[in-house]
Amino acid sequence: MTIQIHKTVQAFRSLRRTIPHGKSIGFVPTMGALHAGHLSLVREARDRNDIVVASIYVNPTQFGPNEDLDKYPRQMESDKKCLEELGVDHLFCPTEMYSKIHRCYVDPVGFDNMREGSARPGHFRGVATIVNKLLNIVQPTRAYFGQKDAAQCVLIKRLVADMDLDVEVNVMDTVREEDGLAMSSRNAYLTDEERGAAVIIHKSLCAAREIFEGSFAGNLPMDANIISETVISTLETEPLVKEIEYVAVDSKETMEPITEIGPEGAVLSLAVKIGKVRLIDNFIL
C-alpha cells in the first residue's frame, strides 16, 4: 500500500477523524535523515499497531543560535521510500508548525539545569513543545523513541505523565554500528578518520559499565565520580576527541545529578566533540 502524505495540521486532522475508534495507532516522530535506529522504531510500531504514523519535521525551536539547523541533513525522498517499504501508513511532514504569532510553549522545569540542558539552553523547551504538539495532533495509542537521547526520553515520560496525555511511551534500545558507535544523523558529518576515532565513545561507556557491574558483586553503592572519571580517562586517550563537554551520572527518573549509585542504577551520559562534530551517547547502568 502506498504511504499517504499529509503536509498540514488540517490535512492530518481530517485523516485522523476517519480512523475508526478502537484501531491502535503507533507513532514514530523524527526529524528525518533516517537511519537503522529510526527504522527499528518503525518496525516495532508496525508489529504492535493497526496503523503506523511517522512524522518528519526539523524542529527549529530545539536548535540554539550556533547549532546546525541550516545544515541538518534533509533527505525527504529517500526517507519516504524507507518508511513506505516498512509499511508505514501515513507520513506527517508539515513545512511549518509555528505561526508568526506563536506565543505558547511547554517549559519543563529543571531540565535546563541538567548537563545536556545547560549545554543547549532552551533545547528541552523546544523538544517538549514539539512533542506535545505532535502527540496532540496525531493522538496515537503508542509513541516510540530511541534511548540514545536519554534526557529527551526522561523528558517525554514526564511530559506525558504531568500533562495527563493519553499515550503509551515506548523507549527502545539504542541501535549501534558494529563497532558500537550509536547511530545518529550527525554521524554523516564525520570524516573517515573521525569516524574511526568515534568508537572511543562506546569504549569509554563500556569501561565504566564494567567497573559499575563489578562493584555490585557485594551489592555495595558506588561513588558516581569513579564512573565519570573512568569515562573521561578513556576518552582522553583519543587525540581526535577535541572537547569533552560533559560526562554525567544522573537519576533514571528525573535526570538530576547523583553522587552515589545504588542497586537501582543510573543514567551515564556524555557529550563530546570528535573534530567539530558533537556526539552524545549514554548507557543505563
C-alpha positions in Angstrom: 0.0 0.0 0.0 1.3 3.5 -0.9 2.1 5.7 2.0 -0.2 8.7 2.4 1.5 12.1 2.8 0.0 14.9 4.9 1.6 18.3 4.8 -0.5 20.4 7.1 -2.1 20.0 10.5 -5.5 20.4 9.0 -4.9 17.6 6.5 -3.7 15.2 9.1 -6.6 16.0 11.4 -9.0 15.3 8.6 -7.4 11.9 8.2 -7.4 11.3 11.9 -11.2 11.8 12.1 -11.6 8.9 9.6 -9.7 6.3 11.7 -12.2 4.0 13.4 -12.4 4.1 17.2 -10.5 1.0 18.6 -7.8 0.9 15.9 -4.4 1.2 17.6 -2.1 3.9 16.2 1.7 3.6 16.6 3.6 6.9 16.1 7.3 7.5 15.4 8.2 11.2 15.4 11.5 12.0 13.7 13.5 14.9 12.2 14.3 12.8 9.1 17.7 11.7 7.8 16.5 8.2 8.9 19.0 5.5 9.9 18.7 2.0 11.2 17.8 3.3 14.7 14.7 5.1 13.4 13.7 2.2 11.3 13.9 -0.2 14.3 11.3 2.1 16.0 9.1 1.8 12.9 9.3 -1.9 12.8 8.3 -2.1 16.5 5.4 0.2 15.8 4.4 -1.9 12.7 4.4 -5.1 14.8 2.3 -3.8 17.6 -0.3 -1.5 16.0 -3.1 -1.5 13.4 -2.0 1.8 11.9 1.5 3.4 11.8 2.2 7.1 11.5 5.6 8.7 11.2 6.5 12.3 11.2 9.4 14.2 9.7 9.9 17.8 10.9 13.2 19.5 11.6 12.0 21.5 14.7 13.7 24.9 14.8 12.8 25.6 18.4 15.2 22.9 19.8 18.2 24.3 18.0 20.4 27.1 19.6 21.7 30.1 17.6 25.1 28.4 17.0 23.8 25.0 16.2 23.3 23.1 12.9 19.7 23.9 12.0 20.6 25.1 8.5 22.9 22.2 7.7 20.9 19.5 9.4 20.6 16.6 6.9 17.4 16.6 4.9 16.6 13.6 2.6 12.9 13.6 2.3 12.6 11.4 -0.8 14.8 8.6 0.5 13.2 8.8 3.9 9.7 8.4 2.3 10.9 5.4 0.4 12.2 3.7 3.6 9.0 4.3 5.5 6.9 3.0 2.7 8.9 -0.1 2.4 8.4 -0.8 6.1 4.6 -0.4 5.8 4.1 3.0 7.3 0.5 4.1 6.5 0.8 7.8 7.0 3.6 10.4 6.9 3.0 13.7 8.5 5.6 16.2 7.1 4.5 19.7 7.8 6.6 22.6 6.4 5.8 24.7 9.5 4.4 24.1 13.0 4.6 27.6 14.4 2.7 30.6 13.3 4.3 34.1 13.1 2.4 35.0 16.3 3.2 31.7 18.2 3.5 32.5 21.9 2.8 29.4 24.0 5.5 26.8 24.8 5.9 23.9 27.1 8.6 24.8 29.6 9.9 21.7 31.5 11.1 23.0 34.9 14.6 22.0 35.8 15.7 20.5 32.5 17.8 23.5 31.6 19.8 22.8 34.8 20.8 19.3 33.6 24.1 18.8 31.8 22.6 18.5 28.4 20.2 21.3 29.1 22.9 23.7 30.3 24.9 22.8 27.2 22.0 23.7 25.0 19.8 26.4 26.7 16.2 26.2 25.5 16.6 22.9 23.8 14.3 20.9 26.1 11.6 23.6 25.9 11.7 23.1 22.1 11.6 19.4 22.4 8.7 19.4 24.9 6.7 21.8 22.9 7.0 20.0 19.5 6.4 16.6 21.1 3.3 17.9 22.9 2.0 19.4 19.6 2.7 16.2 17.7 1.0 14.0 20.2 -2.0 16.3 20.3 -2.3 16.2 16.5 -1.7 12.5 15.9 -3.4 11.2 19.1 -1.5 7.9 19.0 -2.1 4.8 21.1 1.7 4.3 21.4 4.7 6.5 20.6 8.2 5.3 20.0 11.6 6.9 20.9 15.2 5.8 21.0 17.2 5.6 24.2 20.2 7.4 22.6 18.7 10.7 23.7 18.4 9.7 27.4 17.4 13.1 28.7 14.8 13.5 26.0 13.3 10.2 26.9 13.0 11.1 30.6 11.5 14.5 29.5 8.9 12.9 27.3 7.9 10.4 30.0 7.5 13.4 32.4 5.5 15.4 29.8 3.1 12.5 29.3 2.6 11.9 33.0 2.5 15.5 34.1 0.1 16.7 31.3 -2.1 13.6 31.5 -1.6 12.7 27.9 -3.3 9.5 26.8 -0.4 7.7 25.1 1.9 4.8 25.9 5.5 5.9 25.6 7.9 3.1 24.4 11.6 3.7 24.7 13.7 1.3 22.6 17.3 0.4 22.9 19.9 2.4 21.1 20.9 0.9 17.8 24.6 0.8 17.2 27.1 0.2 14.4 29.1 -3.0 14.5 31.9 -1.1 16.4 29.5 0.3 19.0 29.0 3.8 17.8 25.4 4.9 18.4 23.6 5.6 15.1 22.9 9.2 14.6 22.1 11.5 11.7 25.1 13.6 12.8 27.5 10.8 12.1 27.3 11.8 8.5 29.3 14.9 9.4 32.4 12.8 10.4 35.4 12.4 8.2 36.7 8.8 7.7 39.4 9.5 10.3 36.9 11.0 12.8 34.5 8.1 12.2 37.3 5.7 13.2 38.1 7.7 16.3 34.5 8.0 17.4 34.5 4.4 18.6 36.2 5.7 21.8 32.8 6.9 22.9 31.4 3.4 23.2 34.7 2.1 24.6 34.6 4.7 27.4 31.0 3.8 28.4 31.8 0.0 28.3 34.8 0.6 30.6 32.6 2.5 33.1 29.9 -0.2 33.0 32.4 -2.9 33.6 33.5 -1.2 36.8 30.0 -0.5 37.9 28.9 -4.1 37.4 31.9 -5.3 39.3 31.1 -3.1 42.2 27.8 -4.9 42.8 29.3 -8.3 43.4 28.9 -7.3 47.0 25.8 -5.2 46.4 27.5 -2.0 47.6 26.7 1.5 46.5 29.3 3.2 44.3 30.8 6.7 44.1 29.5 8.2 40.9 32.8 10.1 40.4 34.5 6.8 39.8 32.3 6.1 36.9 32.6 9.6 35.3 36.4 9.6 35.8 36.7 6.2 34.1 34.8 7.6 31.1 36.9 10.8 31.0 40.3 9.0 31.3 39.3 6.6 28.4 38.1 9.5 26.2 41.4 11.4 26.8 43.4 8.6 25.1 41.9 9.6 21.7 43.6 12.7 20.1 40.6 13.4 17.9 38.4 14.0 20.9 38.6 17.8 20.8 36.3 18.5 23.7 34.6 16.5 26.5 31.6 18.7 27.0 30.3 16.7 29.9 30.1 13.3 31.5 27.1 12.9 33.8 25.7 10.3 36.2 22.0 11.0 36.8 18.8 9.7 38.2 16.9 7.4 35.8 13.6 9.1 36.9 14.5 12.8 36.7 18.0 13.1 35.2 19.1 15.0 38.3 22.8 14.5 39.2 23.5 11.9 41.8 26.7 11.3 43.8 26.2 7.7 44.7 24.8 4.8 42.6 22.8 2.2 44.4 21.3 -1.1 43.1 18.6 0.9 41.3 21.2 2.2 38.9 21.6 5.4 37.0 21.9 7.0 33.6 25.5 7.5 32.4 25.6 10.1 29.6 28.1 12.2 27.7 28.6 14.7 25.0 31.9 15.1 23.2 33.2 16.7 20.1 35.1 14.5 17.6 36.7 17.1 15.4 33.9 19.7 15.1 31.0 17.1 15.4 29.1 17.0 18.7 28.0 13.5 19.6 26.0 12.2 22.5 25.5 8.7 23.9 24.5 7.0 27.2 24.3 3.7 29.0 21.7 2.7 31.5 23.6 1.4 34.5 
